[in-house]
Amino acid sequence: TVSRDARLAVLALVAIVACSALVLIAAADRPSLFSATTHGGYFPHWMAGPLGGLWPGLTRNGTALRWLFSGAIVVMYAAYLLGLRYVPRLQARWAIGVIVAVHAIFFLAPPLALTDIFNYVNYGRMEVVHRLNPYTTIPIFEPHSDPSYYLSNWHQLLSPYGPLFTLLTFAVVPLGVAASFWALKGVLALTSLGTILLVWKCARLLGRDPVAAIVLVGLNPIVLIWGLGGDHNDFLMVFFILLGFYLLLLARATVAGEGGDTAPVE
């Protein structure tokens, strides 16, 4: 029935938001396996974010935390599969609202699982602060007193990133390490939302259900945890790839419309 389908859809969305919030609160509470850049004795408030220490009674047992994290991922993935089936039957604002909500949640989180974001910051500071080209000098030769050196871990690796992204890391250097971290997180979250908007537009041009399309892309737990949570720069690359697809589809639709055929592009 319609009411049953709607309840299942709402249940799926609530589960994804709740598990995302649980991972955020657990990661922001103290150094743990949730956040790879933290360790005993080092977890500054600026990295923990505004929700740091919100749930001090949460278990400190490492094994229990592993089960908590694994359980949250399993529930999120089950909810994601349920959502793929039932969420498109709701009004679009439900899916859009939850996608924006989980982006806000993972924006507020400390870096999860991956250490990449502080390598981004460190490569930028090598050039701007220390006048060391990150394409020709490995980080171990920069001053070890730089605060980003302590947080980064690719000390034996030349920068693997393209020049446009590297220029972005140069641009945030004047903000300092902490603000650079949050600025890059913001750029990646906004780029992810822009990608989802392009998915919506591409689906409409193809005559497909745009709600189903954005649920498929925007609520994938792997993308949320290891992409948004891990602050990975893949979002920038994917955005421009999808922008190219969108412009091609738009051009084809325009040509078809001028020819008198207004059917969606297949």
Secondary structure, 3 states (H helix, E strand, C coil): CHHHHHHHHHHHHHHHHHHHHHHHHHHHHCCCCCCCCCECCECCHHHHCCCCCCCCCCCCCHHHHHHHHHHHHHHHHHHHHHHHHHHHHCCHHHHHHHHHHHHHHHHHCCCCCCCHHHHHHHHHHHHHCCCCCCCCCCHHHCCCCCHHHHHCCCCCCCCCCCHHHHHHHHHHHHHCHHHHHHHHHHHHHHHHHHHHHHHHHHHHHCCCCHHHHHHHHHCCHHHHHHHHCCCCCHHHHHHHHHHHHHHHHHHHHHHHHHCCCCCCCC
